[in-house]
Amino acid sequence: MKFALLITTLFGTLSGAQQLEFNRDIRPILSDKCFFCHGPDQANRKSKLRLDTEAGAAYLDKRVFVERIKAEKPAMRMPPIYSGKTLSVGEIATLERWVAQGAQWEKHWSFVAPKRRTPPSVEMAGWVGNPIDSFVLARLEQNGLRPAQPSDRGRLLRRVTFDLTGLPPTPAEVDAFMADTTPGAYERVVDRLLKSSRFGERMAIRWLDAARYADTQGYQSDGERVMWRWRDWVIDAFNANKPYDQFLTEQLAGDLLPNARRDQIIATGFNRNHRGNSEGGIIPEEYAVEYVVDRVDTFSTVFLGLTAGCARCHDHKYDPLTQKEYYQLYAFFNNIGEWGRYVKYGNTPPYIAAPTKEQEKELTELEARHADARKKWEQTRPVVAQAEKRWAEEASKSNEGIEWMPGRALQTQMKLTGAEGRFDGKREISAGLQTGGFGYLDKFTVSLWMKPEAANGAVFARGKDTSEELGYGLYLISGKLQFHMTQRWLDDALRVETEQPLALNQWHHVTVRYDGTRLASGVHIYVDGKQAKLKTLLDMLNQSFFATAPFRIGGGSGMRFTGEIRDVRVFMAALHEEEIQSLAPRESVNEILAIAAPNRSEAQRAKLSAYFIQNVAAAQLRSAWSNAFALGEALTKLRESLPSVMVMQELPNRPDTHVLIRGAYDRPGAKVDRGVPAALPPLPASATVNRLALAKWLTAAEHPLTSRVAVNRMWQMVFGVGIVKTVEDFGSQGEWPSNPELLDWLATEFVRTGWDVKGMIKTMAMSSTYKQSSRASDELIARDPENRLLARGPRQRLAAEMVRDQALSAAGLLVEKTGGPSVKPYQPAGLWKELSNDGDYVADKGEGLYRRSLYTYWKRTIPPPFMMNFDSAGREACTVRETRTNTPLQALNLMNDVTYLEASRKLAERMMLEGGPDAGARIGYGFKLLLARAPSGREMEILRSSFDRARDRFQTKPGDAVALLKQGDSIVNGALDKTELAAYAHLASLILNLDEVVSKE
């Protein structure tokens, strides 16, 4: 049984007289061996006997129970042989003793609200620095153990600096701390580290693992998405020490807060970080379910520490969570109008613009300037109208012909006069490859005059002349105008159709405008200057439809036009409605002037006004118009350049939620409403039942899980393993807390102090428990290998990002800039090309190679190899438990990866330039850069010997020195002797590979 060794180790061998605790000693056995048949899952329950509830256990026949677990006949023995489970001799003895002691049953500890615990009295009261130490020391004294000696100051400084910032201390910081022997020196270090912007970055990376953040969609091509502004929000929230209850609420339901700010809505990107499938052959309804399931599972893992996903298909087999309750939680996240097929490249609605602070400032200033210009233009309009009226009266008397049309962004014009514009249902005209070569993200407008004589035909097209071919085009289908944009006809295309047919044998001006959004809503068709009502036939355009075929007039997709087409104009912009209206009149300016003003059409008046303001009006009036127009275009361009974030957005009419039979998307069962598990506190009776109510429910002081789960993950971050080791599972299959009283004190303290994250981490870092030396005897390691009793300080290998960031920092290469888009550091050549059809990986140049690993571009299907090699989470699903392994691949990575070879070279340069005049001083300086201490005598002897051997080698083989110094893009200091530099680089590589360097001690 998986908890038996742990329980024996932590609490000693239980004597016959010692009172058992149900949750600690009995529930783990029942959960592992008995709940499968006698637990929460009604469908799988083999008898009426339940061992997971107090009422069920009350009916336990104690005599029969003991007889069945001890039965010699396999047919009578429990658990049954077909279950594949057996009770060990020790487990049988424990259960028998439980029965002898009265078979008392207790509600699972994690479903009972934490109680404020009084720190226990201890013998070594002088060792206690804060209440954490009282709880830890009491447990040590119960087990006959004493705490370790305090860590030496250098190691302690390095430990706390890594824990709070993810980076090592600088030599100056080491020297300052060593020199400060006044009271409070260590606390001042902790306070300094907590105020550093590095703190938010260090905290954020674990939150990104939990939130399954990545820069790509996942699945197949794994196209890029843009969510880094949500990552910036997380970093800023930690640095600002946003209270955890607020941090939680904004991510779950920031969009539902009263008068929600943009940053609060951005926070809800937490719920949209899941994978999104853009494959053509999927069933969107199936994946729409998968996305909501992912949100529910992430919610339950991150905030409740429960494996709720086990109840998707049936009642949970171990915890009090029914399938109905699972879908009641599901209903909270099933209301954002999300379609199951995601956009292949970019963000999928709903999303919002997410400008950076600098962009926000620029946007605000430009919006103000545009508003001011618009106001001035509106104030000028009456003067313009009077001036236009006077001009029109005078100009109408002139016989001068004025031919004018809007020409902004005009790419091609084909007048097609006379017979050239006559189409007989067989001919077409090619405008060549230089016309209309647009992709699906390009804005464009095509306008023309047409007189159709048949109800079917191609008006214009850019694509091969075969049916349903890749490209775009305008067609007459049964008299209605249809506009197509096609990558694949059935499942990767956009098609809209006018509701009303076009009258045959009449001239019409037709304009198609596309805004580059990939959406059917981005297509507008104007007939005679008026916007036509459209019906969406298909709205699944997901990738570029760029066609190598020429732009055709009168033909395309195997169809031909019958009638006349004139004056085809192709614009490389999505024209404004006023411009489109100006295109519609066939009459020239002077012909419109000849029409009495009351008799002019709306389009004719628009054309006349546009011509006047752009060509005739006084300079001051033209300036007012052109300034407003130019600023409007600049504002549009800026808005379109802003990063965006996928967010939550409630629909006005909430869709129904059903229990899905066996979890299948197409097998809806009973309808359910929003709700929370009955085993947990109820929602407030007066609450509007939505995600905001769910967040408030989570952060209520009496909630048994939220604060416990949060402080347990902080404890894992600082001490290496949670008080509850199974940080993802506080349920029956999870591990019993190593110190339940301490966990409850931390949880209640967290709430009492206003959910103060920095305050809680400081409390942990200031404890004598934390400040212990990590050295341990063989006997203690054998007795407590995972340091659950905390008789020594924490020691573990550094997290993946810290291994790399430490090397960059020590080498002086690290570029520290908070926030911003993801970057692409070095990666093995051809890796993406081998595993993806989405092109090869191209590393950045310059600072992108040296940013903190937090900002590394994360492709889900091919995560960064150096991160995965050192046990980083894969980000395809929520991960909250940190793991560590030690493999030969890690050593190969550190010795051969260009990142570490370049870092070794630059570290060598620092040793030579900053370390001192001789080899001993330089070696000691490099050692101190990484370990915050000087090498011992024996260590210096080994390092000096290694350096001498390397120097001798490079002197005899200078080519090897040159090859080593070529690694990486950074410039080699040409003033330094290459042989000596290579020798120091070799030594720096050795130091970077030391176990102590890649570990936190």
Secondary structure, DSSP 8 states (H G I E B T S, - for coil): -TTHHHHHHHH----TTS---IIIIIHHHHHHHTHHHHSS-GGG--SS--SSSHHHHHT--HHHHHHHHH-SSTTT-SS-GGGT----HHHHHHHHHHHHTT------GGGS----------S-GGG-SSHHHHHHHHHHHHTT-----B--HHHHHHHHHHHHHSS---HHHHHHHHH--STTHHHHHHHHHHHSHHHHHHHHHHHHHHTT--SB--STT--B---HHHHHHHHHHHHTT--HHHHHHHHHHGGGSTT--HHHHHHGGGGG-S-----TTS-HHHHHHHHHHHHHHHHIIIII---GGGGSSSS-SSSS--HHHHHHHHHHTS-S---SS--SSS--SSEEE---HHHHHHHHHHHHHHHHHHHHHHHHHHHHHHHHHHHHHHHTT----------TTEEEEE---GGGGEEESS--EE--TTS----TT--EEEEEEEEESSS-EEEEEEE-SSTT-SEEEEEEETTEEEEEEEEETTTEEEEEEESS---TTS-EEEEEEE-SSSSGGGEEEEETTEE--EEEEEE---S----SS-EEESEETTEE-EEEEEEEEEESS---HHHHHHHS--S-HHHHHTS-GGG--HHHHHHHHHHHHHHTS-HHHHHHHHHHHHHHHHHHHHHHHS-EEE-----SS---EEEEGGG-TT-EEEEE-S---TTS----TTS--SHHHHHHHHTSTT-SSHHHHHHHHHHHHHHSS-SSS-TT--STTS---SSHHHHHHHHHHHHHTTS-HHHHHHHHHHSTTTTB-----HHHHHH-TT-SS-SS---EE--HHHHHHHHHHHHT--B---S-S-B-----TTHHHHH-SS-------GGGGSB-GGGB---TTS--HHHHHTT---SSS----------HHHHHHHHH-HHHHHHHHHHHHHHHHHS-SSHHHHHHHHHHHHHSS---HHHHHHHHHHHHHHHHHHHH-HHHHHHHHT-SSS---TTS-HHHHHHHHHHHHHHHT-TTTTEE-
